[in-house]
Amino acid sequence: MDRQISEEQLTGTAREYLKDHFDEDTVSMQVIDNRVEAGTGVLHVDCTVSVGGEWSDWTKWFTFTDGSVTDLKAKMR
C-alpha cells in the first residue's frame, strides 16, 4: 500500500512528538527537506521551541517509519 502523508500531517506528528517526549511547545517549524515517502523517511526542519517560557532555535531531523516518529537527531542553531 502506497500511503502518502501530507507535509502538514508530518509536521503535526513531529510537533506532537516534541511535546510528548520533551515537553516542548513548537513556536515555529519550517520544513527544509522532506524525504518521507509512504510514511517512511526523514523530515528535516528548522524550528523554534519553548520549554517553560524559554525559547531556543533548532535544526531537527525526524525519522519516520510507517507514519510515526521513530528517531530524532537535533542540533541547536
C-alpha positions in Angstrom: 0.0 0.0 0.0 1.5 3.4 -1.1 0.0 5.7 1.6 1.1 9.3 1.1 1.2 11.5 4.1 0.9 15.3 3.7 3.7 17.6 4.9 1.1 19.2 7.2 0.4 15.8 8.8 4.1 15.1 9.2 4.8 18.4 10.9 1.8 17.8 13.1 3.2 14.4 14.1 6.6 16.0 14.7 5.1 18.7 16.9 3.2 16.1 19.0 6.4 14.0 19.4 8.3 17.0 20.7 5.5 17.8 23.2 5.1 14.2 24.3 8.8 13.3 24.6 10.4 16.6 25.6 7.5 18.9 26.8 8.5 21.3 24.0 5.9 23.6 22.6 6.6 24.4 19.0 6.6 28.1 18.3 7.5 27.7 14.6 8.6 25.0 12.2 9.9 25.3 8.7 10.5 22.2 6.5 13.9 22.3 5.0 13.8 18.9 3.3 11.1 16.2 3.1 12.4 12.8 2.3 9.3 10.9 3.7 7.6 8.6 1.2 4.7 6.4 2.1 5.2 7.3 5.7 8.9 6.3 5.9 12.0 8.5 5.6 13.5 11.7 7.1 11.9 15.1 7.7 14.5 17.9 8.1 13.2 21.1 9.8 14.3 24.3 11.4 12.2 25.1 14.4 11.8 27.3 17.5 10.6 25.6 20.6 9.6 26.8 24.0 10.1 25.0 27.3 9.0 26.8 30.5 8.8 30.0 28.6 12.4 29.8 27.3 12.7 29.8 23.5 15.5 28.0 21.6 16.3 27.5 17.9 17.0 24.1 16.5 17.6 22.1 13.3 15.9 18.7 13.7 15.8 15.5 11.7 12.8 13.3 12.4 13.0 9.7 11.2 9.5 8.4 10.3 8.6 4.7 10.0 5.0 3.8 8.9 3.9 7.4 9.7 5.3 7.5 13.2 8.5 9.2 14.5 11.0 6.5 15.4 14.2 8.6 15.9 15.2 12.2 16.3 18.5 14.0 15.7 18.8 17.6 16.7 21.4 20.4 16.6 21.0 23.8 18.3 21.2 26.8 15.9 
